[in-house]
Amino acid sequence: MHVKPGKGAAFVRSKLKSCLTGHTLDKTWRAGETVQVAQVEKKNAEFTYVDGQDFVFMDMATYEEIRLPRDNSWAAFVTEGCKVMLVLWNGSVISVEPPTTVELTIAATEPGIRGNTVSGGTKPATLETGASIQVPLFVNIGDRIKVDSRSCTYIGRV
């Protein structure tokens, strides 16, 4: 947020989040200060399987296995064979970017009621990956739906 006080020089207030630890930090910069940009690299990978608490990815360039502990921010949107982007900093993975839209199956939800197809209401549903989202009333167990992984919202049926 850019702050321009009545007296004194303008400054920028920001909230930074560490990708490694998840901690947030409030930081203030004066006008003209520079910030060193982190050198991150992105790699194409494919999610292959779950081994205990680890998610195993295959680097699509070198075919090496990369094991990462489960993180709920991305684990709810990856299924076997899903293509993802791994974000690396100093050679270690700091984040996983799932595809923008993913197709998942409804594992549990209340049954749809006849006549509720146009009302615009929603109900909670659990997906095959364990994620919970709001879906329209006409969606039933076993339906394949398209979900926006950035906002965790229902897009449509497949």
C-alpha positions in Angstrom: 0.0 0.0 0.0 1.4 3.4 -1.0 1.1 5.9 1.9 1.5 9.6 1.4 1.4 11.3 4.8 0.6 15.0 5.3 4.2 15.7 6.3 7.3 13.8 5.4 8.2 11.6 2.5 5.9 9.0 0.9 6.6 5.3 1.7 5.3 1.8 0.8 3.8 -0.6 3.4 3.7 -4.2 2.5 3.1 -7.6 3.9 5.5 -10.3 2.9 5.0 -14.1 3.2 7.9 -16.5 3.4 7.4 -19.4 0.9 9.8 -21.6 3.1 8.3 -21.1 6.5 4.8 -19.6 5.8 5.4 -16.7 8.3 4.3 -13.2 7.4 6.3 -10.0 7.9 5.2 -6.3 7.7 7.8 -4.2 5.9 8.0 -0.5 5.1 10.2 1.0 2.3 11.0 4.6 1.7 10.7 6.1 -1.8 13.7 5.2 -3.9 14.7 2.1 -2.0 15.4 -0.9 -4.1 14.5 -4.5 -3.4 16.5 -7.5 -4.5 14.4 -9.8 -6.6 14.5 -13.5 -5.8 15.7 -15.7 -8.6 13.2 -18.5 -8.9 13.0 -21.2 -11.5 10.0 -23.2 -12.7 10.0 -26.8 -13.9 7.3 -28.9 -15.5 6.5 -32.0 -13.5 3.9 -34.7 -13.3 2.3 -36.0 -10.1 2.8 -39.7 -10.1 1.7 -41.1 -6.7 1.4 -40.7 -2.9 4.0 -42.5 -0.7 2.8 -42.2 2.9 2.8 -38.5 3.6 5.0 -37.6 0.6 3.7 -36.7 -2.9 6.0 -38.0 -5.6 6.5 -35.9 -8.8 8.5 -36.7 -11.9 10.6 -33.9 -13.5 9.5 -34.0 -17.2 12.9 -32.9 -18.5 15.2 -35.3 -16.5 12.6 -37.9 -15.4 13.9 -37.7 -11.8 11.6 -38.3 -8.8 11.0 -35.3 -6.5 9.3 -36.1 -3.2 7.5 -33.3 -1.3 5.5 -33.4 1.9 1.8 -32.7 1.6 0.7 -29.1 1.6 -3.0 -28.4 1.6 -2.6 -25.3 -0.6 -2.0 -27.5 -3.7 -2.6 -31.1 -2.6 -6.4 -30.7 -3.0 -6.0 -30.1 -6.7 -3.6 -32.8 -7.9 -4.5 -36.3 -9.0 -2.4 -39.0 -10.6 -1.1 -37.9 -14.0 -1.7 -34.2 -13.3 0.8 -31.8 -14.9 2.1 -29.1 -12.4 4.8 -26.4 -12.2 7.4 -26.7 -9.5 8.8 -23.4 -8.2 12.4 -23.7 -7.2 14.6 -21.3 -5.2 18.3 -22.2 -4.6 17.7 -25.7 -6.0 14.9 -26.6 -3.6 11.1 -26.7 -4.3 9.3 -23.9 -2.5 5.9 -24.2 -4.1 3.7 -26.3 -6.4 1.4 -24.6 -9.0 -1.4 -26.9 -10.0 -3.2 -26.3 -13.3 -5.6 -23.4 -13.3 -8.6 -25.7 -13.9 -8.8 -29.3 -12.8 -11.4 -32.0 -13.4 -12.4 -33.9 -10.2 -15.1 -36.3 -9.1 -17.6 -35.5 -6.4 -17.0 -38.0 -3.6 -19.7 -36.9 -1.1 -22.6 -34.4 -1.1 -26.3 -34.2 -0.3 -28.5 -35.6 -3.1 -30.0 -33.1 -5.5 -33.6 -32.2 -5.1 -35.9 -32.1 -8.2 -36.8 -28.5 -9.0 -33.6 -26.9 -7.5 -31.7 -26.7 -10.8 -32.3 -23.0 -11.5 -32.6 -21.5 -8.1 -28.9 -20.6 -7.8 -28.4 -22.1 -4.4 -25.3 -24.0 -3.4 -24.4 -26.9 -1.1 -21.1 -28.3 0.3 -19.4 -31.1 -1.6 -16.3 -33.2 -0.9 -14.1 -34.0 -3.9 -12.1 -37.1 -4.6 -8.9 -35.4 -3.3 -10.6 -34.5 0.0 -11.1 -30.8 -0.7 -14.5 -29.2 0.2 -16.1 -26.7 -2.2 -19.6 -25.2 -2.8 -21.4 -26.6 -5.8 -24.9 -26.0 -7.3 -27.8 -28.0 -5.9 -28.1 -30.2 -9.0 -24.6 -31.7 -8.7 -24.7 -35.3 -7.4 -22.2 -37.9 -6.1 -20.0 -39.3 -8.9 -20.4 -36.3 -11.2 -17.2 -34.9 -12.8 -16.8 -31.2 -12.4 -14.3 -28.5 -13.4 -12.8 -26.5 -10.5 -10.8 -23.3 -10.5 -7.7 -24.2 -8.4 -6.8 -20.6 -7.6 -10.1 -19.7 -6.0 -11.4 -23.2 -5.1 -14.7 -22.5 -6.9 -17.0 -24.6 -9.1 -16.8 -23.8 -12.8 -19.1 -26.4 -14.4 -19.8 -30.0 -15.2 -17.5 -32.0 -17.5 
